[in-house]
């Protein structure tokens, strides 16, 4: 039966089971909240929220004198309204650096904002349902997120990266060369696909052979939330995919349960997200050592190029699968890099 499940179906099953295990480590009343948000959130989001909420209760047991002798099962929903805004502020300060299982954990702006957003959402459920009369999270300012420079590849760097993957075998020998020859077509196909379509790495690893349509030059991807969409590709992507599928992919016999997967690891299993991330970083380090390039940065590279070529932010939002066009505007239209570069030579400091 497992052989008939798609990658995304199996992921949902695995994540649902994992969420149930995490919920066992939270106060019993927390299950009501996670059941309520199920229709409008993914299992992965709920798992992340569950971990974040658990950190909050651990903080209370470790740092709040009222709860220092508590076990997680002893917390009642009424404990939420016993806390004051200052307790929430102390928690926000705690999140910046704390220890868990002998490991030092640090949260930057993004991690801090996510954990505080999870806590506010948790509180809001019980407050809106009038289960608690006070919501101290509403009286605390949420962390401010500062805009960061968007890292992406320039046009010449895209060409350098693909050329490097095609030709770096001449610099290798022994086992490194053997591994490179095994994975070259696959790696080039993945990089070309990510750079030529802007799909997410999770969408990439979820692709099956049947999802590639060479007649119409399209791939069927499963977006966040489970919606399916056809994303179209050009000649360069078609050539790289066809070379891989008819070459090294055809010569491999996948393990049971992985027969349909488009991209296979050297262990003959469907490649995972982490494997693709490691592969992208491995090649990018050689070509752009001063830029930390990840699959998401390749997505940003595609989105930027598409916007510059078309000037159509709604098309970019649609192709990238953004539900809110404002997200796209923020990332791809807010900064015109070429105009900003003109400023460098516009002001003369000395007359020549």
TORDREN-289634 format. One record per residue (C-alpha): residue number from 1; y, x, z; residue in three letters; chain. Coordinates in steps of 0.02 Angstrom, whole numbers. Layout:
+-----+--------+--------+--------+------+-----+
! seq !      v !      u !      w ! type ! mol !
+-----+--------+--------+--------+------+-----+
! NUM !      Y !      X !      Z !  ALA !   A !
...
+-----+--------+--------+--------+------+-----+
***
This chain:
+-----+--------+--------+--------+------+-----+
! seq !      v !      u !      w ! type ! mol !
+-----+--------+--------+--------+------+-----+
!   1 !      0 !      0 !      0 !  UNK !   A !
!   2 !    120 !    143 !     41 !  UNK !   A !
!   3 !    104 !    207 !   -139 !  UNK !   A !
!   4 !    191 !     49 !   -204 !  UNK !   A !
!   5 !    345 !     68 !    -93 !  UNK !   A !
!   6 !    502 !    143 !   -166 !  UNK !   A !
!   7 !    590 !    288 !    -82 !  UNK !   A !
!   8 !    726 !    173 !    -16 !  UNK !   A !
!   9 !    601 !     44 !     51 !  UNK !   A !
!  10 !    508 !    181 !    143 !  UNK !   A !
!  11 !    672 !    251 !    212 !  UNK !   A !
!  12 !    719 !     79 !    280 !  UNK !   A !
!  13 !    550 !     63 !    365 !  UNK !   A !
!  14 !    561 !    237 !    442 !  UNK !   A !
!  15 !    739 !    209 !    501 !  UNK !   A !
!  16 !    699 !     39 !    577 !  UNK !   A !
!  17 !    555 !    115 !    677 !  UNK !   A !
!  18 !    666 !    260 !    730 !  UNK !   A !
!  19 !    804 !    139 !    786 !  UNK !   A !
!  20 !    680 !     45 !    895 !  UNK !   A !
!  21 !    633 !    207 !    980 !  UNK !   A !
!  22 !    815 !    254 !   1013 !  UNK !   A !
!  23 !    852 !     80 !   1083 !  UNK !   A !
!  24 !    719 !    110 !   1215 !  UNK !   A !
!  25 !    832 !    247 !   1284 !  UNK !   A !
!  26 !    982 !    129 !   1304 !  UNK !   A !
!  27 !   1018 !     -7 !   1434 !  UNK !   A !
!  28 !    917 !   -164 !   1396 !  UNK !   A !
!  29 !   1072 !   -270 !   1360 !  UNK !   A !
!  30 !   1122 !   -153 !   1216 !  UNK !   A !
!  31 !    989 !   -231 !   1104 !  UNK !   A !
!  32 !   1098 !   -387 !   1086 !  UNK !   A !
!  33 !   1237 !   -286 !   1005 !  UNK !   A !
!  34 !   1123 !   -194 !    882 !  UNK !   A !
!  35 !   1038 !   -357 !    834 !  UNK !   A !
!  36 !   1209 !   -435 !    800 !  UNK !   A !
!  37 !   1271 !   -296 !    685 !  UNK !   A !
!  38 !   1107 !   -288 !    586 !  UNK !   A !
!  39 !   1163 !   -402 !    441 !  UNK !   A !
!  40 !   1320 !   -299 !    403 !  UNK !   A !
!  41 !   1260 !   -121 !    432 !  UNK !   A !
!  42 !   1124 !     -4 !    372 !  UNK !   A !
!  43 !    983 !     57 !    485 !  UNK !   A !
!  44 !   1055 !    233 !    471 !  UNK !   A !
!  45 !   1225 !    174 !    534 !  UNK !   A !
!  46 !   1144 !     83 !    680 !  UNK !   A !
!  47 !   1043 !    238 !    726 !  UNK !   A !
!  48 !   1203 !    343 !    729 !  UNK !   A !
!  49 !   1292 !    211 !    835 !  UNK !   A !
!  50 !   1144 !    205 !    954 !  UNK !   A !
!  51 !   1150 !    394 !    980 !  UNK !   A !
!  52 !   1339 !    386 !   1005 !  UNK !   A !
!  53 !   1329 !    244 !   1132 !  UNK !   A !
!  54 !   1191 !    338 !   1225 !  UNK !   A !
!  55 !   1309 !    487 !   1245 !  UNK !   A !
!  56 !   1432 !    370 !   1332 !  UNK !   A !
!  57 !   1306 !    312 !   1462 !  UNK !   A !
!  58 !   1248 !    491 !   1492 !  UNK !   A !
!  59 !   1430 !    538 !   1519 !  UNK !   A !
!  60 !   1447 !    402 !   1652 !  UNK !   A !
!  61 !   1290 !    459 !   1743 !  UNK !   A !
!  62 !   1345 !    642 !   1741 !  UNK !   A !
!  63 !   1531 !    624 !   1776 !  UNK !   A !
!  64 !   1572 !    457 !   1856 !  UNK !   A !
!  65 !   1536 !    454 !   2045 !  UNK !   A !
!  66 !   1496 !    267 !   2038 !  UNK !   A !
!  67 !   1351 !    297 !   1919 !  UNK !   A !
!  68 !   1287 !    469 !   1969 !  UNK !   A !
!  69 !   1127 !    397 !   2046 !  UNK !   A !
!  70 !   1098 !    272 !   1904 !  UNK !   A !
!  71 !    956 !    276 !   1779 !  UNK !   A !
!  72 !    990 !    210 !   1604 !  UNK !   A !
!  73 !    891 !     50 !   1640 !  UNK !   A !
!  74 !   1003 !      5 !   1788 !  UNK !   A !
!  75 !   1160 !    -21 !   1686 !  UNK !   A !
!  76 !   1214 !   -203 !   1670 !  UNK !   A !
!  77 !   1336 !   -274 !   1545 !  UNK !   A !
!  78 !   1457 !   -306 !   1691 !  UNK !   A !
!  79 !   1472 !   -117 !   1712 !  UNK !   A !
!  80 !   1570 !   -111 !   1549 !  UNK !   A !
!  81 !   1716 !   -208 !   1624 !  UNK !   A !
!  82 !   1715 !   -108 !   1786 !  UNK !   A !
!  83 !   1785 !     40 !   1691 !  UNK !   A !
!  84 !   1971 !     73 !   1670 !  UNK !   A !
!  85 !   2064 !    146 !   1519 !  UNK !   A !
!  86 !   2072 !    313 !   1610 !  UNK !   A !
!  87 !   1881 !    319 !   1611 !  UNK !   A !
!  88 !   1880 !    297 !   1422 !  UNK !   A !
!  89 !   2012 !    434 !   1404 !  UNK !   A !
!  90 !   1905 !    550 !   1511 !  UNK !   A !
!  91 !   1757 !    512 !   1399 !  UNK !   A !
!  92 !   1860 !    554 !   1244 !  UNK !   A !
!  93 !   1906 !    722 !   1322 !  UNK !   A !
!  94 !   1723 !    751 !   1369 !  UNK !   A !
!  95 !   1669 !    724 !   1188 !  UNK !   A !
!  96 !   1764 !    876 !   1127 !  UNK !   A !
!  97 !   1639 !    994 !   1210 !  UNK !   A !
!  98 !   1485 !    944 !   1311 !  UNK !   A !
!  99 !   1310 !   1005 !   1345 !  UNK !   A !
! 100 !   1151 !    912 !   1301 !  UNK !   A !
! 101 !    975 !    981 !   1322 !  UNK !   A !
! 102 !   1042 !   1158 !   1347 !  UNK !   A !
! 103 !   1141 !   1146 !   1185 !  UNK !   A !
! 104 !   1330 !   1153 !   1175 !  UNK !   A !
! 105 !   1395 !   1011 !   1067 !  UNK !   A !
! 106 !   1571 !   1009 !    996 !  UNK !   A !
! 107 !   1657 !    867 !    904 !  UNK !   A !
! 108 !   1801 !    892 !    785 !  UNK !   A !
! 109 !   1921 !    754 !    734 !  UNK !   A !
! 110 !   1793 !    664 !    626 !  UNK !   A !
! 111 !   1651 !    669 !    754 !  UNK !   A !
! 112 !   1768 !    615 !    893 !  UNK !   A !
! 113 !   1835 !    470 !    791 !  UNK !   A !
! 114 !   1660 !    411 !    746 !  UNK !   A !
! 115 !   1598 !    412 !    925 !  UNK !   A !
! 116 !   1752 !    321 !    988 !  UNK !   A !
! 117 !   1737 !    195 !    846 !  UNK !   A !
! 118 !   1556 !    163 !    897 !  UNK !   A !
! 119 !   1607 !    135 !   1078 !  UNK !   A !
! 120 !   1750 !     17 !   1031 !  UNK !   A !
! 121 !   1634 !    -83 !    918 !  UNK !   A !
! 122 !   1506 !    -92 !   1059 !  UNK !   A !
! 123 !   1637 !   -156 !   1182 !  UNK !   A !
! 124 !   1712 !   -277 !   1055 !  UNK !   A !
! 125 !   1547 !   -370 !   1035 !  UNK !   A !
! 126 !   1533 !   -415 !   1219 !  UNK !   A !
! 127 !   1720 !   -449 !   1234 !  UNK !   A !
! 128 !   1727 !   -565 !   1082 !  UNK !   A !
! 129 !   1576 !   -660 !   1145 !  UNK !   A !
! 130 !   1662 !   -679 !   1315 !  UNK !   A !
! 131 !   1520 !   -589 !   1404 !  UNK !   A !
! 132 !   1648 !   -470 !   1480 !  UNK !   A !
! 133 !   1829 !   -513 !   1523 !  UNK !   A !
! 134 !   1902 !   -338 !   1501 !  UNK !   A !
! 135 !   1897 !   -215 !   1358 !  UNK !   A !
! 136 !   1973 !    -49 !   1413 !  UNK !   A !
! 137 !   1943 !     31 !   1242 !  UNK !   A !
! 138 !   2083 !    -79 !   1171 !  UNK !   A !
! 139 !   2208 !      5 !   1287 !  UNK !   A !
! 140 !   2164 !    182 !   1231 !  UNK !   A !
! 141 !   2234 !    260 !   1072 !  UNK !   A !
! 142 !   2099 !    312 !    952 !  UNK !   A !
! 143 !   2094 !    494 !    893 !  UNK !   A !
! 144 !   2210 !    534 !    748 !  UNK !   A !
! 145 !   2129 !    599 !    590 !  UNK !   A !
! 146 !   2229 !    727 !    493 !  UNK !   A !
! 147 !   2212 !    741 !    305 !  UNK !   A !
! 148 !   2120 !    896 !    248 !  UNK !   A !
! 149 !   2128 !    984 !     82 !  UNK !   A !
! 150 !   1994 !    918 !    -34 !  UNK !   A !
! 151 !   1873 !   1057 !    -81 !  UNK !   A !
! 152 !   1801 !   1046 !   -255 !  UNK !   A !
! 153 !   1756 !   1156 !   -402 !  UNK !   A !
! 154 !   1883 !   1196 !   -536 !  UNK !   A !
! 155 !   1831 !   1170 !   -717 !  UNK !   A !
! 156 !   1794 !   1354 !   -745 !  UNK !   A !
! 157 !   1693 !   1360 !   -583 !  UNK !   A !
! 158 !   1583 !   1216 !   -642 !  UNK !   A !
! 159 !   1540 !   1315 !   -798 !  UNK !   A !
! 160 !   1512 !   1474 !   -696 !  UNK !   A !
! 161 !   1393 !   1383 !   -578 !  UNK !   A !
! 162 !   1286 !   1308 !   -716 !  UNK !   A !
! 163 !   1285 !   1472 !   -813 !  UNK !   A !
! 164 !   1231 !   1565 !   -656 !  UNK !   A !
! 165 !   1083 !   1446 !   -626 !  UNK !   A !
! 166 !   1030 !   1469 !   -808 !  UNK !   A !
! 167 !   1041 !   1658 !   -809 !  UNK !   A !
! 168 !   1023 !   1730 !   -634 !  UNK !   A !
! 169 !    838 !   1765 !   -660 !  UNK !   A !
! 170 !    885 !   1932 !   -737 !  UNK !   A !
! 171 !    946 !   1987 !   -565 !  UNK !   A !
! 172 !    784 !   1941 !   -477 !  UNK !   A !
! 173 !    610 !   2015 !   -460 !  UNK !   A !
! 174 !    445 !   1985 !   -371 !  UNK !   A !
! 175 !    424 !   1823 !   -272 !  UNK !   A !
! 176 !    609 !   1778 !   -293 !  UNK !   A !
! 177 !    589 !   1781 !   -482 !  UNK !   A !
! 178 !    428 !   1680 !   -474 !  UNK !   A !
! 179 !    511 !   1546 !   -366 !  UNK !   A !
! 180 !    665 !   1543 !   -479 !  UNK !   A !
! 181 !    560 !   1517 !   -635 !  UNK !   A !
! 182 !    468 !   1373 !   -550 !  UNK !   A !
! 183 !    628 !   1284 !   -497 !  UNK !   A !
! 184 !    757 !   1333 !   -630 !  UNK !   A !
! 185 !    740 !   1178 !   -740 !  UNK !   A !
! 186 !    737 !   1063 !   -589 !  UNK !   A !
! 187 !    888 !   1143 !   -505 !  UNK !   A !
! 188 !    988 !   1143 !   -665 !  UNK !   A !
! 189 !    945 !    959 !   -693 !  UNK !   A !
! 190 !   1000 !    912 !   -516 !  UNK !   A !
! 191 !   1163 !   1010 !   -523 !  UNK !   A !
! 192 !   1205 !    944 !   -697 !  UNK !   A !
! 193 !   1165 !    766 !   -641 !  UNK !   A !
! 194 !   1272 !    777 !   -483 !  UNK !   A !
! 195 !   1418 !    855 !   -577 !  UNK !   A !
! 196 !   1401 !    737 !   -725 !  UNK !   A !
! 197 !   1384 !    571 !   -633 !  UNK !   A !
! 198 !   1454 !    593 !   -457 !  UNK !   A !
! 199 !   1304 !    509 !   -377 !  UNK !   A !
! 200 !   1269 !    538 !   -193 !  UNK !   A !
! 201 !   1133 !    661 !   -142 !  UNK !   A !
! 202 !   1036 !    517 !    -60 !  UNK !   A !
! 203 !   1043 !    423 !   -225 !  UNK !   A !
! 204 !    985 !    578 !   -318 !  UNK !   A !
! 205 !    829 !    610 !   -212 !  UNK !   A !
! 206 !    786 !    424 !   -219 !  UNK !   A !
! 207 !    771 !    425 !   -409 !  UNK !   A !
! 208 !    604 !    388 !   -490 !  UNK !   A !
! 209 !    551 !    439 !   -666 !  UNK !   A !
! 210 !    568 !    258 !   -723 !  UNK !   A !
! 211 !    750 !    255 !   -667 !  UNK !   A !
! 212 !    800 !    371 !   -810 !  UNK !   A !
! 213 !    841 !    280 !   -972 !  UNK !   A !
! 214 !    867 !    403 !  -1114 !  UNK !   A !
! 215 !    892 !    263 !  -1240 !  UNK !   A !
! 216 !   1049 !    201 !  -1155 !  UNK !   A !
! 217 !   1092 !    363 !  -1065 !  UNK !   A !
! 218 !   1088 !    284 !   -893 !  UNK !   A !
! 219 !   1006 !    303 !   -723 !  UNK !   A !
! 220 !    972 !    161 !   -603 !  UNK !   A !
! 221 !   1030 !    212 !   -429 !  UNK !   A !
! 222 !   1016 !    121 !   -264 !  UNK !   A !
! 223 !   1186 !    123 !   -181 !  UNK !   A !
! 224 !   1232 !    116 !      3 !  UNK !   A !
! 225 !   1184 !    -56 !     67 !  UNK !   A !
! 226 !   1040 !    -72 !    -57 !  UNK !   A !
! 227 !   1133 !   -130 !   -213 !  UNK !   A !
! 228 !   1067 !    -62 !   -378 !  UNK !   A !
! 229 !   1181 !     -1 !   -515 !  UNK !   A !
! 230 !   1164 !     87 !   -682 !  UNK !   A !
! 231 !   1266 !    247 !   -692 !  UNK !   A !
! 232 !   1289 !    318 !   -867 !  UNK !   A !
! 233 !   1280 !    501 !   -914 !  UNK !   A !
! 234 !   1328 !    611 !  -1061 !  UNK !   A !
! 235 !   1239 !    730 !  -1179 !  UNK !   A !
! 236 !   1238 !    879 !  -1059 !  UNK !   A !
! 237 !   1154 !    779 !   -921 !  UNK !   A !
! 238 !   1030 !    704 !  -1045 !  UNK !   A !
! 239 !    982 !    875 !  -1109 !  UNK !   A !
! 240 !    957 !    949 !   -934 !  UNK !   A !
! 241 !    855 !    798 !   -875 !  UNK !   A !
! 242 !    747 !    794 !  -1031 !  UNK !   A !
! 243 !    713 !    981 !  -1022 !  UNK !   A !
! 244 !    656 !    963 !   -840 !  UNK !   A !
! 245 !    552 !    804 !   -864 !  UNK !   A !
! 246 !    464 !    869 !  -1020 !  UNK !   A !
! 247 !    447 !   1044 !   -948 !  UNK !   A !
! 248 !    413 !   1092 !   -768 !  UNK !   A !
! 249 !    404 !    911 !   -704 !  UNK !   A !
! 250 !    265 !    867 !   -826 !  UNK !   A !
! 251 !    166 !   1023 !   -780 !  UNK !   A !
! 252 !    156 !    975 !   -596 !  UNK !   A !
! 253 !     29 !    856 !   -519 !  UNK !   A !
! 254 !    121 !    769 !   -374 !  UNK !   A !
! 255 !     37 !    733 !   -209 !  UNK !   A !
! 256 !    -21 !    557 !   -175 !  UNK !   A !
! 257 !    126 !    442 !   -140 !  UNK !   A !
! 258 !    248 !    553 !   -235 !  UNK !   A !
! 259 !    190 !    519 !   -413 !  UNK !   A !
! 260 !    346 !    421 !   -460 !  UNK !   A !
! 261 !    476 !    541 !   -390 !  UNK !   A !
! 262 !    593 !    619 !   -518 !  UNK !   A !
! 263 !    631 !    777 !   -420 !  UNK !   A !
! 264 !    487 !    866 !   -335 !  UNK !   A !
! 265 !    485 !   1009 !   -212 !  UNK !   A !
! 266 !    373 !   1161 !   -235 !  UNK !   A !
! 267 !    254 !   1072 !   -115 !  UNK !   A !
! 268 !    238 !    934 !   -247 !  UNK !   A !
! 269 !    325 !    806 !   -138 !  UNK !   A !
! 270 !    485 !    708 !   -170 !  UNK !   A !
! 271 !    632 !    821 !   -130 !  UNK !   A !
! 272 !    733 !    773 !     24 !  UNK !   A !
! 273 !    920 !    771 !     53 !  UNK !   A !
! 274 !    915 !    932 !    153 !  UNK !   A !
! 275 !    821 !   1025 !     17 !  UNK !   A !
! 276 !    951 !    978 !   -114 !  UNK !   A !
! 277 !   1093 !   1026 !      3 !  UNK !   A !
! 278 !   1013 !   1197 !     34 !  UNK !   A !
! 279 !    987 !   1224 !   -152 !  UNK !   A !
! 280 !   1168 !   1182 !   -195 !  UNK !   A !
! 281 !   1235 !   1297 !    -58 !  UNK !   A !
! 282 !   1119 !   1438 !   -112 !  UNK !   A !
! 283 !   1187 !   1443 !   -290 !  UNK !   A !
! 284 !   1368 !   1400 !   -246 !  UNK !   A !
! 285 !   1379 !   1545 !   -122 !  UNK !   A !
! 286 !   1349 !   1665 !   -265 !  UNK !   A !
! 287 !   1481 !   1589 !   -379 !  UNK !   A !
! 288 !   1618 !   1527 !   -259 !  UNK !   A !
! 289 !   1593 !   1622 !    -95 !  UNK !   A !
! 290 !   1763 !   1566 !    -29 !  UNK !   A !
! 291 !   1724 !   1381 !    -50 !  UNK !   A !
! 292 !   1594 !   1289 !     53 !  UNK !   A !
! 293 !   1515 !   1187 !    -85 !  UNK !   A !
! 294 !   1395 !   1045 !    -41 !  UNK !   A !
! 295 !   1325 !    902 !   -146 !  UNK !   A !
! 296 !   1469 !    794 !    -83 !  UNK !   A !
! 297 !   1593 !    923 !   -149 !  UNK !   A !
! 298 !   1508 !    908 !   -319 !  UNK !   A !
! 299 !   1539 !    720 !   -306 !  UNK !   A !
! 300 !   1722 !    755 !   -268 !  UNK !   A !
! 301 !   1728 !    872 !   -418 !  UNK !   A !
! 302 !   1664 !    735 !   -532 !  UNK !   A !
! 303 !   1782 !    603 !   -460 !  UNK !   A !
! 304 !   1932 !    717 !   -482 !  UNK !   A !
! 305 !   1886 !    761 !   -661 !  UNK !   A !
! 306 !   1857 !    578 !   -707 !  UNK !   A !
! 307 !   2024 !    527 !   -633 !  UNK !   A !
! 308 !   2117 !    666 !   -724 !  UNK !   A !
! 309 !   2035 !    620 !   -889 !  UNK !   A !
! 310 !   2058 !    430 !   -876 !  UNK !   A !
! 311 !   2196 !    400 !   -748 !  UNK !   A !
! 312 !   2096 !    243 !   -703 !  UNK !   A !
! 313 !   2070 !    239 !   -515 !  UNK !   A !
! 314 !   1974 !     74 !   -525 !  UNK !   A !
! 315 !   1849 !    151 !   -647 !  UNK !   A !
! 316 !   1827 !    301 !   -530 !  UNK !   A !
! 317 !   1798 !    182 !   -382 !  UNK !   A !
! 318 !   1670 !     81 !   -480 !  UNK !   A !
! 319 !   1572 !    231 !   -544 !  UNK !   A !
! 320 !   1569 !    315 !   -373 !  UNK !   A !
! 321 !   1514 !    154 !   -289 !  UNK !   A !
! 322 !   1664 !    141 !   -173 !  UNK !   A !
! 323 !   1681 !    -35 !   -102 !  UNK !   A !
! 324 !   1864 !     -9 !    -61 !  UNK !   A !
! 325 !   1976 !     64 !   -197 !  UNK !   A !
! 326 !   2093 !    129 !    -62 !  UNK !   A !
! 327 !   1958 !    254 !    -15 !  UNK !   A !
! 328 !   1960 !    317 !   -193 !  UNK !   A !
! 329 !   2150 !    323 !   -200 !  UNK !   A !
! 330 !   2156 !    426 !    -43 !  UNK !   A !
! 331 !   2036 !    556 !   -111 !  UNK !   A !
! 332 !   2076 !    567 !   -295 !  UNK !   A !
! 333 !   2251 !    500 !   -330 !  UNK !   A !
! 334 !   2353 !    552 !   -179 !  UNK !   A !
! 335 !   2372 !    734 !   -234 !  UNK !   A !
! 336 !   2408 !    790 !   -411 !  UNK !   A !
! 337 !   2347 !    970 !   -399 !  UNK !   A !
! 338 !   2422 !   1023 !   -565 !  UNK !   A !
! 339 !   2596 !    962 !   -519 !  UNK !   A !
! 340 !   2584 !   1045 !   -349 !  UNK !   A !
! 341 !   2541 !   1210 !   -433 !  UNK !   A !
! 342 !   2700 !   1197 !   -537 !  UNK !   A !
! 343 !   2799 !   1210 !   -376 !  UNK !   A !
! 344 !   2737 !   1388 !   -352 !  UNK !   A !
! 345 !   2839 !   1452 !   -499 !  UNK !   A !
! 346 !   2982 !   1326 !   -495 !  UNK !   A !
! 347 !   3083 !   1415 !   -360 !  UNK !   A !
! 348 !   3143 !   1592 !   -396 !  UNK !   A !
! 349 !   3178 !   1704 !   -247 !  UNK !   A !
! 350 !   3260 !   1844 !   -347 !  UNK !   A !
! 351 !   3335 !   1845 !   -518 !  UNK !   A !
! 352 !   3236 !   1960 !   -630 !  UNK !   A !
+-----+--------+--------+--------+------+-----+
***
